[in-house]
C-alpha cells in the first residue's frame, strides 16, 4: 500500500506546474554559474598570460614611482627608508618583466609552471615578512604557500582552481547555491506539500479511506524527498557532465587539503580587541579534488533531505501554503545572514544545520573562516542534519495525526 501511495504522490507532484517552474529557476541558476565560471576563467587566464603579467607589473612600477614622488619632499628618515624599499621593489619587478617578456617571445618552457610557482612563493614569503600586513591576509598567504610547496615537492603541475573545468565548476556551484539559494528553492517548492491540501477535498477524501494517517504523511515525505533529491542531484550531475565535455575533467586527481581546523589566536588582537582565527598547523589531510567533491556531494544530499524534513514540518503545522513558504524562506535566509553578519550570533552558527549548506567548504574546513567560528566540523554537521530529519519528521507525524482537517 505504501508504494502505491508514494507512486500517487509522485505523479501528483510531477503534474504540478509549480514543480517545473521551480526546477526551471534552479536550472537557470546552474547555467548562470557555468557562464560566470567561464567568464571568470577567461579573465584570469588573460591576467595570468605573459602579456597580462607585463601589464600588471608595469602598473606596479607606476604605483611605486608615484609613491616615491610623493615621498621625495619628505626629509624624515622613515621616508628615505621607504624610498629605498620602493626602488628595490621596482628593480625586482623589472626582473620579473624580463622573464615574462622572454615567455611572450619564445613561448612557455616545459617547466615554466615551476618558475611561476617559485616566483609566487618568493613573493608570498616576502609579504609574510611584512609585519604590517593584516592577520586575515596572512592566513590566506600561508595557506597558498603551503599549497605551492605541496605542488613543488610532489613535482605536479597544478590545475588551477580558476580554470574552467568540471571539477572547478562543481566546486563553485556547491558554494554559490549552498547557503541560501538551495534552501529557498526547496522552501518554495515544498510550501504546499501538506498545508496546501489541508482544505481541499483531496486530503479529506484520502483520510476517510482505510489508510492510517501515518502512511499518508510518510508517503508524502518519501515522494517529496525522491523528487527534490532526484531533480537537484540529477541536474547537478548532468551539469557536471556537460561542463566536463566542454572544459574537460582535468584536476580530479590534484591534491587538496580537507578537514582543516581553526582556533582562536589570543597572542595578537585586532584593533577592536578580538582574537584572530588561525588555521591549526597540519590539521588537515591531503586528499584529491575528486574525493573532496564526492564527499561534498554526499553531504549535500543529506543536507537536502534535512531541508525537506524541516520544511515538511512547517508545512504540516500551518494550513496556509503562503504562510509556510514565508516562514520557511525567512527562517532559512535570516538564520544564515544573521550568523554571517553578527559576531555574537555567529558564535552559535555551528549549531544551526542551515549553515552547512555550502558543503564543499564544510569538507575542506573553510566554512570556519566564512562564519568566523572554529567549531564547525563535518561530523557535527552530519549529526545536526540527521537529528533534524528525525525530529522534524516525528513532530510532523504527530501534528498530522492529531490535526482536525474537517474544520
C-alpha positions in Angstrom: 0.0 0.0 0.0 2.8 2.5 0.9 4.4 2.0 -2.5 1.1 2.8 -4.2 0.7 5.9 -2.1 4.2 7.1 -2.9 3.6 6.5 -6.6 0.4 8.5 -6.5 2.2 11.3 -4.6 5.0 11.4 -7.2 2.5 11.6 -10.0 0.7 14.4 -8.3 4.0 16.3 -7.7 5.2 15.9 -11.2 1.9 17.1 -12.7 2.1 20.4 -10.8 3.2 23.4 -12.8 4.9 24.8 -9.7 7.3 21.8 -9.7 8.6 22.6 -13.2 8.7 26.4 -12.6 10.9 25.9 -9.5 13.0 23.3 -11.4 13.4 25.8 -14.3 14.6 28.5 -12.0 17.1 26.2 -10.4 18.3 25.1 -13.8 18.8 28.8 -14.7 20.9 29.2 -11.6 23.0 26.2 -12.5 23.5 27.6 -16.1 24.3 31.0 -14.7 27.1 29.6 -12.5 28.5 28.0 -15.6 28.6 31.2 -17.6 30.0 33.1 -14.7 32.7 30.5 -14.2 33.6 30.6 -17.9 33.8 34.4 -17.9 35.9 34.4 -14.7 38.3 31.8 -16.1 38.9 33.8 -19.3 39.6 36.9 -17.3 42.0 35.1 -15.0 43.7 33.4 -18.0 44.3 36.8 -19.6 45.7 38.1 -16.4 48.0 35.1 -15.9 49.3 35.3 -19.5 52.7 36.9 -20.2 51.1 39.9 -21.7 48.7 40.3 -18.8 51.5 39.9 -16.3 53.6 42.5 -18.0 50.7 45.0 -17.9 50.2 44.3 -14.2 53.9 44.6 -13.4 54.1 47.9 -15.3 51.2 49.2 -13.2 53.1 48.2 -10.1 56.1 50.2 -11.2 53.9 53.2 -11.9 52.5 53.0 -8.4 56.0 52.7 -6.9 57.2 55.7 -8.9 54.2 57.7 -7.7 54.8 56.8 -4.1 58.5 57.8 -4.5 57.5 61.1 -6.0 55.2 61.8 -3.0 57.9 60.9 -0.5 60.8 62.8 -2.1 59.9 66.1 -0.4 59.9 64.4 3.0 63.2 64.7 4.8 62.4 62.2 7.6 64.4 59.0 7.9 61.4 56.7 7.5 60.6 58.3 4.2 64.1 57.7 2.9 64.0 54.1 4.0 60.6 53.7 2.2 62.0 55.2 -1.0 64.9 52.7 -0.9 62.4 49.9 -0.4 60.4 51.1 -3.3 63.4 51.4 -5.6 64.5 47.8 -4.6 60.9 46.6 -5.3 61.0 48.3 -8.7 64.2 46.5 -9.7 62.7 43.2 -8.7 59.6 43.9 -10.8 61.8 44.7 -13.8 63.5 41.3 -13.5 60.0 39.7 -13.4 59.1 41.7 -16.5 62.1 40.3 -18.3 61.0 36.7 -17.5 57.5 37.4 -18.8 58.9 39.1 -22.0 61.0 36.0 -22.7 57.9 33.8 -22.3 56.0 36.1 -24.6 58.7 35.9 -27.3 59.8 32.3 -27.0 56.7 30.6 -25.6 56.5 28.7 -22.3 59.2 26.2 -21.5 58.0 22.8 -20.3 58.8 23.7 -16.7 57.5 27.3 -16.9 54.9 26.4 -14.3 57.6 25.7 -11.8 59.2 29.1 -12.4 55.8 30.8 -11.9 55.2 28.9 -8.6 58.7 29.7 -7.4 58.2 33.4 -8.1 54.9 33.4 -6.4 56.5 31.6 -3.4 59.2 34.2 -3.1 56.7 36.9 -3.3 54.5 35.4 -0.6 57.5 34.8 1.7 58.5 38.4 1.3 55.0 39.6 2.1 54.8 37.4 5.2 57.9 39.1 6.5 56.0 42.4 6.4 54.5 42.6 9.9 52.1 45.4 8.9 50.0 43.0 6.8 46.7 42.2 8.5 46.4 38.8 10.0 43.4 37.9 7.8 45.6 38.3 4.7 48.5 36.4 6.3 46.2 33.4 6.8 45.4 33.2 3.1 49.1 33.8 2.2 50.2 30.9 4.5 47.6 28.6 3.1 48.6 29.4 -0.5 52.3 29.0 0.4 51.6 25.5 1.8 49.7 24.6 -1.4 52.6 25.8 -3.6 55.1 23.8 -1.6 52.9 20.8 -2.0 53.0 21.1 -5.8 56.7 21.7 -5.9 57.5 18.9 -3.6 55.4 16.4 -5.5 56.6 17.8 -8.8 52.9 18.0 -10.0 51.8 20.7 -12.4 48.8 22.3 -10.8 45.4 22.5 -12.5 44.4 25.9 -11.0 41.1 26.3 -9.3 40.2 29.3 -11.6 40.4 27.1 -14.7 37.1 26.2 -16.4 36.6 22.5 -16.0 34.0 20.1 -14.5 35.6 19.9 -11.0 36.1 23.6 -10.5 32.6 24.3 -11.8 31.1 21.8 -9.4 33.0 23.2 -6.5 31.8 26.8 -7.3 28.3 25.6 -7.8 28.1 23.9 -4.4 29.4 27.0 -2.7 27.2 29.5 -4.5 23.8 27.7 -4.2 24.5 26.1 -0.9 23.9 28.8 1.7 20.7 30.4 0.5 19.5 29.5 -3.0 19.1 25.8 -2.3 17.1 26.2 0.9 14.9 29.0 -0.5 14.2 26.9 -3.6 13.2 23.9 -1.6 11.0 26.1 0.6 9.1 27.5 -2.3 8.7 24.0 -3.9 7.5 22.3 -0.7 5.4 25.1 0.9 2.1 23.4 0.0 3.1 19.8 0.2 0.9 19.3 3.3 -0.5 22.7 4.2 -1.8 23.2 0.6 -4.0 20.2 1.0 -5.4 20.9 4.4 -8.5 22.5 3.0 -9.2 20.9 -0.4 -11.3 17.7 -0.6 -8.3 15.6 -1.9 -6.7 15.1 1.5 -10.1 14.7 3.3 -11.1 12.0 0.9 -7.8 10.2 1.4 -8.1 10.3 5.1 -11.6 8.7 5.2 -10.1 5.7 3.3 -8.9 2.6 5.3 -5.4 4.1 5.4 -3.6 5.3 8.5 -2.6 8.9 8.7 1.0 7.7 9.4 1.1 6.0 6.0 -0.3 9.1 4.3 2.3 11.5 5.7 5.1 9.0 5.2 4.2 8.6 1.6 4.2 12.4 1.1 7.6 12.7 2.8 9.2 9.9 0.8 7.7 11.3 -2.5 8.9 14.8 -1.9 12.4 13.7 -0.9 12.7 11.5 -4.0 11.6 14.4 -6.2 13.8 17.0 -4.7 16.9 14.9 -4.4 16.4 13.4 -7.9 15.9 16.8 -9.5 18.6 18.7 -7.8 21.2 15.9 -7.8 20.3 14.8 -11.3 20.6 18.4 -12.6 24.0 18.9 -10.9 25.3 15.6 -12.3 24.1 16.5 -15.7 25.7 19.9 -15.5 29.0 18.3 -14.3 29.0 16.0 -17.3 28.2 18.9 -19.8 30.8 21.2 -18.4 33.3 18.3 -18.4 32.5 17.7 -22.1 33.2 21.4 -22.8 36.1 22.2 -20.5 37.4 18.8 -19.6 37.7 16.8 -16.4 41.2 18.0 -15.5 42.2 18.4 -11.9 40.3 15.5 -10.3 43.5 13.9 -9.1 45.0 17.2 -7.9 45.9 17.2 -4.2 43.5 19.1 -2.0 43.7 19.6 1.8 40.5 18.7 3.6 39.4 18.7 7.2 41.4 21.8 8.1 40.7 23.0 11.6 41.0 26.5 13.1 41.4 28.0 16.6 41.4 31.4 18.2 44.8 33.1 18.5 44.9 35.4 21.5 48.5 36.3 21.1 47.6 39.0 18.6 44.4 41.0 18.9 42.6 43.1 16.3 42.1 46.8 16.7 38.7 46.0 18.2 40.3 43.7 20.8 39.1 40.4 19.2 41.4 37.4 18.6 42.2 36.2 15.1 41.0 32.9 13.7 44.1 31.0 12.6 44.5 27.6 10.9 45.9 24.9 13.1 49.2 23.8 11.5 49.0 20.4 9.8 45.4 19.9 10.9 44.1 18.9 7.5 44.8 15.7 5.5 45.8 15.6 1.8 43.1 14.2 -0.4 42.2 14.8 -4.1 39.7 17.3 -5.6 37.7 14.4 -6.9 37.4 12.8 -3.5 36.6 16.1 -1.8 33.9 16.7 -4.4 32.4 13.3 -3.9 32.2 13.8 -0.1 30.7 17.3 -0.7 28.0 15.9 -2.9 27.2 13.1 -0.4 26.9 15.7 2.4 24.7 17.9 0.1 22.3 15.0 -0.4 22.0 14.7 3.4 21.6 18.5 3.7 18.8 18.4 1.1 16.9 15.7 3.0 17.3 17.7 6.2 15.9 20.8 4.5 12.9 18.7 3.2 12.2 17.4 6.7 12.4 20.9 8.2 10.1 22.5 5.7 7.9 19.4 5.8 7.4 20.1 9.5 6.5 23.7 8.9 4.1 22.7 6.2 2.3 20.2 8.5 1.8 22.9 11.2 0.2 25.6 9.1 -2.8 25.3 6.9 -1.8 28.1 4.6 0.9 27.3 2.0 1.7 31.1 1.8 2.5 31.2 5.5 4.5 28.0 5.2 6.6 29.5 2.3 7.1 32.8 4.0 8.2 31.3 7.3 10.5 28.7 5.6 12.2 31.3 3.4 12.6 33.9 6.2 14.0 31.4 8.7 16.4 29.8 6.2 17.7 33.2 4.9 17.8 35.2 8.1 19.4 32.4 10.2 22.4 32.3 7.8 22.7 36.0 7.1 22.5 37.0 10.8 25.2 34.4 11.7 27.4 35.9 8.9 26.9 39.5 9.9 26.7 39.3 13.7 29.8 38.1 15.6 27.6 37.5 18.7 25.1 35.2 16.9 28.0 33.8 14.8 29.3 32.1 18.0 26.4 29.5 17.7 26.4 29.3 13.9 27.9 25.8 14.0 24.7 24.6 15.9 22.4 25.5 13.0 22.2 22.9 10.3 21.2 25.5 7.7 24.7 27.0 7.9 26.2 23.8 6.5 24.7 24.2 3.0 27.9 25.1 1.2 29.1 21.5 1.8 32.4 21.8 -0.1 33.5 24.5 2.5 32.5 22.1 5.3 34.6 19.3 3.8 37.7 21.4 3.4 37.1 23.3 6.6 37.0 26.8 5.2 33.4 27.3 6.5 35.0 28.2 9.8 36.6 31.3 8.1 33.3 32.2 6.5 31.4 32.3 9.8 34.5 33.3 11.9 33.7 30.3 14.1 36.2 27.4 14.6 33.6 24.9 15.9 32.3 23.7 12.5 33.1 20.1 11.6 31.8 17.5 9.1 30.8 15.2 12.0 28.8 17.9 13.8 27.1 19.0 10.6 26.1 15.4 9.6 24.8 14.8 13.2 22.7 18.0 13.1 21.2 17.1 9.7 20.3 13.5 10.8 18.9 14.9 14.0 16.8 17.5 12.1 15.5 14.8 9.8 14.4 12.5 12.7 13.0 15.2 15.0 11.2 17.1 12.2 9.6 14.0 10.8 8.4 12.8 14.2 6.9 16.1 15.1 5.3 16.4 11.7 3.9 12.9 12.1 2.4 13.8 15.5 0.9 17.1 14.3 -0.6 15.5 11.2 -2.1 12.6 13.1 -3.8 14.9 15.6 -4.9 17.7 13.3 -8.6 18.1 12.5 -8.9 18.6 8.8 -12.7 18.9 8.8 -12.8 22.3 10.3 
